Amino acid sequence: MDTVNPGDIVVRRASGAEADGLIAIDTIAAAGDDNRQASIRRWCEQGLAVVAEGASGPFGYCVVEYTFFDQGFVTMLMVADSARGRGVGRRLLDAAAASCTTPKLFTSTNLSNQPMQRLLQRAGWSPVGLLHGLDEGDPELFYLRRPQTEQNCSGPAHARQPQTRQPPSEFA
């Protein structure tokens, strides 16, 4: 996995049999975290994981779940260390938005994770809130990506109308 050409990347749904390959590129799972490994296996078995791969194998994966107030939520975005900064994360985020079945798609990252924040902003996501207390000393910053076109979200047309309620000013 020396070079990553974005044109050579295929993004597709991962199968249950591919969990070990995703575990191998996930820095936390590969370090032996049993909970992360179990989550990856569950996501693959349930058809929730999308993988970005090239000829040499997986470069990253993304998981969208619908347990966040019945809206889409990117639960996990992981890109192999050797593939970072080469468009893999963006391709996965775009695939998540394209497959979204709700009017809104959220995600979050630690306030200290500047590379993820830059990626989200370049990919059209907006910061919408901050949560203290999840990770001690490192607040969680929430982001929203509203669909821009029919291609970005396949939810019902009536559900995609702009919301009139505004977030509190400290989150705007």
Long-range contacts (C-beta under 8 A, 24 or more apart in sequence): 1-54, 1-56, 1-57, 1-59, 1-80, 1-82, 1-83, 2-82, 4-54, 4-59, 4-82, 4-83, 4-86, 4-87, 4-88, 5-54, 6-86, 6-87, 6-88, 6-91, 8-54, 8-55, 9-52, 9-53, 9-54, 9-59, 9-87, 9-88, 9-91, 10-52, 10-53, 10-54, 11-50, 11-51, 11-52, 11-91, 11-92, 11-95, 12-50, 12-51, 12-53, 13-47, 13-49, 13-50, 13-51, 14-43, 14-44, 14-49, 14-50, 14-51, 14-61, 15-44, 16-41, 16-44, 16-45, 17-44, 18-44, 18-49, 18-51, 18-58, 19-44, 19-45, 21-51, 21-57, 21-58, 22-49, 22-51, 22-58, 22-61, 22-78, 24-58, 25-57, 25-58, 25-59, 25-60, 25-61, 25-78, 25-79, 25-80, 26-61, 26-78, 27-78, 27-81, 39-76, 43-75, 43-76, 48-75, 50-92, 50-95, 50-96, 50-99, 52-79, 52-88, 52-91, 52-92, 52-95, 59-83, 59-88, 60-88, 60-89, 60-92, 61-92, 62-92, 62-93, 62-95, 62-96, 64-96, 64-99, 64-100, 64-105, 66-101, 66-102, 68-106, 70-102, 71-102, 71-103, 71-104, 71-105, 71-106, 72-96, 72-100, 72-101, 72-102, 72-104, 72-105, 72-106, 73-105, 73-106, 73-107, 74-105, 74-106, 74-107, 75-107, 77-107, 77-116, 84-115, 89-116, 89-119, 90-119, 90-122, 90-123, 93-119, 93-120, 93-123, 93-125, 93-145, 94-123, 97-145, 97-147, 97-152, 97-153, 98-151, 98-152, 98-153, 99-154, 100-147, 100-152, 100-153, 100-154, 100-155, 101-153, 101-154, 101-155, 102-153, 102-155, 102-159, 103-146, 103-147, 103-153, 103-155, 103-159, 103-160, 103-161, 104-144, 104-145, 104-146, 105-144, 105-145, 105-146, 105-147, 105-153, 106-142, 106-143, 106-144, 106-145, 107-142, 107-143, 107-145, 108-140, 108-141, 108-142, 108-143, 109-140, 109-141, 109-143, 110-135, 110-138, 110-139, 110-140, 110-141, 111-138, 111-139, 111-140, 111-141, 112-138, 117-141, 124-148, 127-171, 128-167, 128-171, 129-167, 129-171, 130-171
